[in-house]
């Protein structure tokens, strides 16, 4: 897909690829994308109360809350032919989430990204965020954090990401709907291509909401290396959530997290009993504590009658996490100031 870059697009990409904090920490950082990353668009195998599956259409619908707004996300399964030629229908899972995170990391670390305009077959020009990569890059990065994957499974995951449609909109407002594939375009490399050109790379374009966030600086730097190390998807979700909304992190400002809101917003707690739901969050927070993201966790049960109705967690971050949040605040503020100044020229 040919991409026509402009000066503003190049400037925004440079801001996206720049990180704050000690230089030796930059390799462990990446970007988290506001509403797009908050949306529970990846599907766990089991169902929960906030998940509706329409068997005919293979669509999963959830609602979630982000910064005071209630939004709706619908994820439609991808249909494609597997290695045997059989047509299969699959929804994206946490496996695909890890691959998306790695692709964004490649876009900032390997400098293999471009942002600009491309012309559709209808003649319409749209903004795109494009990344180039090899399967070896993806496998190597995933294996580095303990997520080894076979080539065939990696190709399948990319097919799912390029065929699965994600639709995000405000639940109670008449507003525009963002509807597109997780990867809106995917250009693969065959074995014959590699024989002719050993340096040939795959290409993919991210969802339009990622492009919009790039233009409006609705993204924040976060500790990519920590989130890639988590065994539990819920720990990864909580860490990303803190990185997005906990901008006043400090020793005197702990973060409040409720079982009910975590269950509803993450889509990752599929247990039917409160006892098992509590265990799922406890395990996730304990894993974050083991990686020195959290230093202290306080739990308070909310009881009605003899039953536990909810649990409120008070999370005290480590100094390392607080330092990362302060660096992210400064970087986001300076990036927005730079865009505003350039707009005045």
C-alpha positions as CSV (number, residue, x, y, z in Angstrom):
1,X,0.0,0.0,0.0
2,X,1.7,3.2,-1.1
3,X,1.7,5.9,1.6
4,X,2.1,9.6,1.0
5,X,3.7,11.3,4.0
6,X,3.3,14.9,5.0
7,X,5.5,17.0,7.3
8,X,2.9,16.9,10.1
9,X,2.6,13.1,9.8
10,X,6.4,12.7,10.1
11,X,6.5,15.0,13.1
12,X,3.7,13.0,14.8
13,X,5.5,9.7,14.1
14,X,8.7,11.1,15.6
15,X,6.8,12.2,18.7
16,X,5.3,8.7,18.9
17,X,8.8,7.1,18.7
18,X,10.3,9.4,21.4
19,X,10.4,8.4,25.0
20,X,11.1,10.2,28.3
21,X,13.1,9.0,31.3
22,X,16.6,7.5,31.6
23,X,17.9,6.6,28.1
24,X,18.7,3.0,29.3
25,X,15.0,2.4,29.9
26,X,13.8,3.5,26.5
27,X,14.0,-0.1,25.1
28,X,11.5,-1.3,27.6
29,X,8.9,1.3,26.8
30,X,6.1,1.5,24.3
31,X,2.8,3.3,23.8
32,X,-0.6,2.5,25.1
33,X,-3.5,3.8,22.9
34,X,-6.3,5.4,25.0
35,X,-9.8,4.0,24.3
36,X,-8.5,1.4,21.8
37,X,-6.4,-0.4,24.4
38,X,-9.1,0.0,27.1
39,X,-11.7,-1.7,25.0
40,X,-12.1,-5.5,25.9
41,X,-11.9,-6.5,22.2
42,X,-9.9,-9.7,22.7
43,X,-12.0,-12.7,23.7
44,X,-11.3,-15.3,26.4
45,X,-12.5,-18.8,25.8
46,X,-15.2,-18.8,28.4
47,X,-18.2,-16.5,28.6
48,X,-19.2,-14.1,31.4
49,X,-22.2,-12.0,32.3
50,X,-21.0,-9.0,30.2
51,X,-20.5,-10.9,27.0
52,X,-23.0,-11.8,24.3
53,X,-22.2,-14.2,21.5
54,X,-24.4,-14.4,18.5
55,X,-23.7,-17.9,17.1
56,X,-24.7,-17.1,13.5
57,X,-22.6,-14.0,13.1
58,X,-19.8,-15.0,15.6
59,X,-19.9,-11.6,17.2
60,X,-19.0,-10.7,20.8
61,X,-20.4,-7.6,22.3
62,X,-19.3,-5.9,25.5
63,X,-19.8,-2.6,27.3
64,X,-17.0,-0.9,29.2
65,X,-16.4,2.3,31.1
66,X,-13.5,4.6,30.4
67,X,-12.9,8.0,32.0
68,X,-16.5,8.4,32.9
69,X,-18.0,7.3,29.6
70,X,-19.8,4.1,28.8
71,X,-18.7,2.6,25.4
72,X,-19.7,-0.5,23.4
73,X,-17.3,-2.8,21.6
74,X,-18.3,-5.4,19.1
75,X,-15.7,-7.9,17.8
76,X,-16.6,-10.0,14.8
77,X,-14.7,-13.3,14.1
78,X,-12.4,-13.7,11.2
79,X,-13.1,-16.3,8.5
80,X,-10.1,-17.7,6.6
81,X,-8.7,-20.9,5.2
82,X,-6.2,-22.8,7.4
83,X,-3.1,-24.7,6.2
84,X,-5.3,-27.7,5.2
85,X,-7.5,-25.5,3.1
86,X,-10.5,-25.7,5.5
87,X,-12.5,-22.6,6.2
88,X,-12.3,-21.7,9.9
89,X,-13.9,-18.9,11.9
90,X,-12.0,-17.6,14.9
91,X,-12.2,-14.7,17.3
92,X,-9.1,-12.8,18.5
93,X,-7.7,-13.8,21.9
94,X,-5.0,-12.6,24.2
95,X,-2.5,-14.3,21.8
96,X,-3.4,-11.7,19.2
97,X,-3.2,-8.9,21.8
98,X,0.4,-9.8,22.5
99,X,1.2,-9.8,18.8
100,X,-0.4,-6.3,18.4
101,X,1.7,-5.0,21.3
102,X,4.8,-6.4,19.7
103,X,4.0,-4.9,16.3
104,X,3.6,-1.5,18.0
105,X,6.9,-2.0,19.7
106,X,8.6,-2.8,16.4
107,X,7.1,0.4,15.0
108,X,8.8,2.5,17.6
109,X,12.0,0.5,18.3
110,X,13.0,-0.7,14.8
111,X,11.9,2.5,13.1
112,X,9.9,0.4,10.6
113,X,6.7,2.5,10.7
114,X,5.3,5.2,8.5
115,X,2.3,7.5,8.8
116,X,0.5,9.3,6.0
117,X,-2.3,9.2,3.4
118,X,-3.3,6.4,1.1
119,X,-6.0,6.4,-1.6
120,X,-8.8,3.8,-1.5
121,X,-10.3,2.3,-4.6
122,X,-13.2,4.8,-4.1
123,X,-10.7,7.6,-4.6
124,X,-11.0,8.7,-0.9
125,X,-7.8,9.6,0.9
126,X,-7.5,8.1,4.5
127,X,-4.8,8.4,7.1
128,X,-2.9,5.2,7.8
129,X,-0.2,4.0,10.3
130,X,1.9,1.3,8.6
131,X,4.5,-1.1,10.1
132,X,6.9,-3.4,8.4
133,X,8.2,-6.6,10.1
134,X,9.3,-10.2,9.6
135,X,7.9,-13.3,11.2
136,X,11.3,-13.8,12.7
137,X,11.1,-10.4,14.5
138,X,7.7,-11.3,15.9
139,X,8.7,-14.8,17.1
140,X,12.0,-13.6,18.6
141,X,10.3,-10.8,20.5
142,X,7.5,-13.0,21.8
143,X,10.0,-15.8,22.8
144,X,12.1,-13.2,24.7
145,X,9.3,-12.8,27.2
146,X,8.3,-16.5,27.4
147,X,5.5,-16.5,24.7
148,X,7.0,-18.9,22.1
149,X,4.9,-19.5,19.1
150,X,5.2,-21.6,16.0
151,X,5.3,-20.0,12.5
152,X,2.0,-21.6,11.5
153,X,0.3,-20.3,14.6
154,X,1.8,-16.8,14.1
155,X,0.5,-16.7,10.5
156,X,-2.9,-17.8,11.8
157,X,-2.9,-15.0,14.4
158,X,-2.1,-12.4,11.7
159,X,-5.0,-13.7,9.6
160,X,-7.3,-13.4,12.5
161,X,-6.2,-9.8,13.2
162,X,-6.6,-8.8,9.6
163,X,-10.0,-10.4,9.3
164,X,-11.6,-9.7,12.7
165,X,-13.7,-6.5,12.6
166,X,-13.8,-4.3,15.8
167,X,-16.5,-1.7,16.2
168,X,-16.3,0.9,19.0
169,X,-18.8,3.6,19.8
170,X,-20.4,5.4,22.8
171,X,-23.1,3.2,24.2
172,X,-25.6,5.9,24.9
173,X,-24.8,8.6,22.3
174,X,-25.4,9.1,18.6
175,X,-21.8,9.4,17.5
176,X,-19.6,8.2,14.8
177,X,-18.6,4.5,14.9
178,X,-15.0,3.4,14.5
179,X,-15.3,0.1,12.6
180,X,-12.4,-1.7,10.9
181,X,-10.2,-4.8,11.2
182,X,-7.6,-4.9,13.9
183,X,-5.1,-4.8,11.1
184,X,-6.8,-3.0,8.2
185,X,-4.3,-4.2,5.7
186,X,-1.9,-7.1,5.7
187,X,0.7,-7.9,3.0
188,X,2.5,-11.2,3.5
189,X,5.8,-12.6,2.3
190,X,6.0,-16.0,0.7
191,X,8.9,-18.4,0.8
192,X,9.6,-17.6,-2.8
193,X,9.7,-13.9,-2.0
194,X,12.2,-14.6,0.7
195,X,14.4,-16.6,-1.7
196,X,14.4,-13.7,-4.1
197,X,14.9,-11.1,-1.4
198,X,16.0,-12.3,2.1
199,X,15.2,-8.8,3.5
200,X,11.6,-8.8,2.3
201,X,9.2,-7.8,5.1
202,X,5.5,-8.1,5.8
203,X,3.4,-5.0,6.0
204,X,0.4,-4.2,8.1
205,X,-1.8,-1.1,8.9
206,X,-3.2,-0.5,12.3
207,X,-6.8,0.2,13.2
208,X,-8.0,3.8,12.5
209,X,-8.4,4.5,16.2
210,X,-4.6,4.0,16.6
211,X,-4.1,6.5,13.8
212,X,-6.5,9.0,15.4
213,X,-4.6,8.7,18.7
214,X,-1.4,9.3,17.0
215,X,-2.8,12.6,15.5
216,X,-4.3,13.8,18.8
217,X,-1.6,12.6,21.2
218,X,-4.1,10.3,22.9
219,X,-1.5,7.8,23.9
220,X,0.9,7.4,26.8
221,X,4.2,5.6,27.2
222,X,4.2,2.6,29.5
223,X,6.4,-0.3,30.6
224,X,6.1,-2.7,27.7
225,X,8.7,-5.1,29.1
226,X,6.7,-5.6,32.3
227,X,3.4,-6.2,30.6
228,X,5.0,-8.7,28.2
229,X,6.3,-10.7,31.2
230,X,2.9,-11.3,32.8
231,X,1.5,-14.8,32.7
232,X,-2.0,-13.6,33.5
233,X,-4.0,-11.5,30.9
234,X,-5.8,-9.8,33.8
235,X,-2.5,-8.6,35.3
236,X,-1.6,-7.2,31.9
237,X,-5.0,-5.4,31.7
238,X,-4.7,-3.9,35.1
239,X,-1.1,-2.6,34.4
240,X,-2.3,-1.0,31.2
241,X,-5.3,0.5,32.9
242,X,-3.1,2.0,35.6
243,X,-0.7,3.4,32.9
244,X,-3.7,5.1,31.1
245,X,-5.7,6.6,34.0
246,X,-3.5,6.7,37.1
247,X,-1.7,9.9,36.0
248,X,-1.4,11.3,39.6
249,X,0.4,8.2,40.9
250,X,2.3,8.9,44.1
251,X,3.0,7.6,47.6
252,X,0.2,9.8,48.9
253,X,-2.3,8.9,46.1
254,X,-3.0,5.2,46.0
255,X,-5.3,3.8,43.3
256,X,-8.7,2.4,44.1
257,X,-9.8,-0.6,42.1
258,X,-13.2,-2.5,42.5
259,X,-13.9,-6.1,41.7
260,X,-17.2,-5.1,40.0
261,X,-15.7,-2.5,37.6
262,X,-12.7,-4.7,36.8
263,X,-15.0,-7.6,36.0
264,X,-17.2,-5.4,33.8
265,X,-14.5,-3.5,32.0
266,X,-11.8,-6.1,31.4
267,X,-14.0,-9.0,30.1
268,X,-11.4,-11.3,31.6
269,X,-13.1,-12.5,34.7
270,X,-15.3,-15.4,33.7
271,X,-16.0,-17.1,37.0
272,X,-19.6,-17.2,38.2
273,X,-18.9,-16.9,42.0
274,X,-17.6,-13.9,43.8
275,X,-15.1,-16.0,45.6
276,X,-13.4,-17.2,42.4
277,X,-13.6,-13.7,40.9
278,X,-11.7,-12.3,43.9
279,X,-9.1,-15.1,43.5
280,X,-8.6,-14.0,39.9
281,X,-7.9,-10.4,40.9
282,X,-5.8,-11.4,43.8
283,X,-3.6,-13.6,41.6
284,X,-3.2,-10.8,39.0
285,X,-2.3,-8.2,41.7
286,X,0.2,-10.6,43.3
287,X,1.9,-11.1,40.0
288,X,2.2,-7.3,39.6
289,X,3.7,-7.2,43.1
290,X,6.2,-9.8,42.2
291,X,7.4,-7.7,39.3
292,X,7.8,-4.6,41.6
293,X,5.0,-2.6,40.0
294,X,2.9,-2.7,43.2
295,X,4.4,-2.5,46.7
296,X,1.3,-2.9,48.9
297,X,-2.3,-4.1,48.3
298,X,-5.1,-3.5,50.7
299,X,-8.5,-5.3,50.4
300,X,-11.8,-4.3,51.8
301,X,-14.9,-6.4,51.4
302,X,-18.3,-4.8,50.8
303,X,-20.9,-7.0,52.4
304,X,-24.7,-6.9,52.3
305,X,-26.3,-9.4,54.7
306,X,-24.1,-12.4,54.7
307,X,-22.8,-12.1,51.1
308,X,-19.8,-10.3,49.6
309,X,-21.2,-7.9,47.1
310,X,-17.9,-6.3,46.0
311,X,-14.3,-5.9,47.0
312,X,-12.4,-2.6,46.9
313,X,-8.6,-2.8,46.4
314,X,-6.3,0.0,47.4
315,X,-3.1,-0.2,45.3
316,X,0.1,1.4,46.4
317,X,2.6,1.7,43.5
318,X,6.4,1.3,43.7
319,X,8.7,4.3,43.2
320,X,9.7,2.7,39.9
321,X,6.1,2.8,38.6
322,X,5.6,6.4,39.9
323,X,8.8,7.5,38.1
324,X,7.5,6.0,34.8
325,X,4.1,7.7,35.2
326,X,5.8,11.1,35.8
327,X,7.9,10.6,32.7
328,X,4.8,9.7,30.7
329,X,3.0,12.8,32.0
330,X,5.9,15.0,30.9
331,X,6.2,13.4,27.5
332,X,2.5,13.6,26.7
333,X,2.4,17.3,27.8
334,X,5.4,18.3,25.7
335,X,4.1,16.3,22.7
336,X,0.8,18.1,22.8
337,X,2.5,21.5,23.2
338,X,4.7,20.7,20.2
339,X,1.6,19.9,18.1
340,X,-0.2,23.0,19.2
341,X,2.8,25.2,18.4
342,X,3.2,23.7,15.0
343,X,-0.5,24.3,14.3
344,X,-0.1,28.0,14.9
345,X,2.7,28.3,12.3
